[in-house]
Amino acid sequence: MLTDKEARALRLKIADREGDIANAQRDIDAMRLELGEQPETPPVVVVPDVPKSRFPAVAGPLQVWNWTNAWGPSEWDEPKLSGYPWSSANAQLIGDDLSIKVTEKKSAQVQQNDAGLSTSARWDVDVTLAPQTPGLIQAPLWLYNKDTKDEIDFEYAGDKGLQLNVYAKGISVWGKVIKGDFKREELAVEYRAGKSIIFLANGAELDRVTPEMTKGNAFPASPMKALMEMWVSGAVGWAGAWKGAGTGLEMRIHGFKQTAL
């Protein structure tokens, strides 16, 4: 560990070297002009312009086990994760975005605190998805009640498309698959407990589910809150065969909003 004096001396040396480099480059440019050549110009790096979300940024900070914050990152394992447990290191706030990643042997999930529980609300999320990859599950918005196991899902399963799912007391009672090439999406769920669920994407209604449309008329009736996650599935028939995360896969949440109905 450097002392303050040693650190200052090292910074001065760096500044001197940077000055030498700048002076040398000016000399080189002058000699090129003398030879009738144009000085070399550094390549222009174009940074893509990401439109700002219509919704507020996900509120921080993200702290493990601190459920007084608006959102909390998960830090545990469960059987469905195929050896890629939830890691808080893979859920980070970067500027106005929430970055959710799958890296080698790590997945990521964040969930609202219980203040988000509602029986009559609309949840909106603005997301840029990772490339749809076999074995990768991207769920930028789903609702859940851990006590009743009522659940409403947006899930991008591998490269097989968007799946809309409804569970009542842990039992799948309705589902739909939508094929497509998905990138940046605005997704929303309008939930009225025991009455109706409306799935929306980019301002258009994808489907409207009511109790008479479900298996045995079973229907979620408990208050639910939002979760966002990306993980690895071992269910090859559902999501395809996983071949590893490579350099990592990232889903970006640009904004989120919850509105009472």
Stockholm file with secondary structure:
# STOCKHOLM 1.0

chainA/1-261         MLTDKEARALRLKIADREGDIANAQRDIDAMRLELGEQPETPPVVVVPDVPKSRFPAVAGPLQVWNWTNAWGPSEWDEPKLSGYPWSSANAQLIGDDLSIKVTEKKSAQVQQNDAGLSTSARWDVDVTLAPQTPGLIQAPLWLYNKDTKDEIDFEYAGDKGLQLNVYAKGISVWGKVIKGDFKREELAVEYRAGKSIIFLANGAELDRVTPEMTKGNAFPASPMKALMEMWVSGAVGWAGAWKGAGTGLEMRIHGFKQTAL
#=GR chainA/1-261 SS CCCHHHHHHHHHHHHHHHHHHHHHHHHHHHHHHHTTCCCCCCCCCCCCCCCCCSSCCCCCCCCTTCTTSSEEECCCCCGGGTTCCBCGGGEEEETTEEEEEEBTTBBEEEEECGGGCBSEEEEEEEEECCCCCTTEEEEEEEEECTTTCCEEEEEEETTSCEEEEEEETTEEEEEEEECCCCSEEEEEEEEETTTEEEEEETTEEEEEECGGGSGGGCCCCSCBEEEEEEEECCCHHHHCCCCCCTTCEEEEEEEEEEEEC
#=GC SS_cons         CCCHHHHHHHHHHHHHHHHHHHHHHHHHHHHHHHTTCCCCCCCCCCCCCCCCCSSCCCCCCCCTTCTTSSEEECCCCCGGGTTCCBCGGGEEEETTEEEEEEBTTBBEEEEECGGGCBSEEEEEEEEECCCCCTTEEEEEEEEECTTTCCEEEEEEETTSCEEEEEEETTEEEEEEEECCCCSEEEEEEEEETTTEEEEEETTEEEEEECGGGSGGGCCCCSCBEEEEEEEECCCHHHHCCCCCCTTCEEEEEEEEEEEEC
//
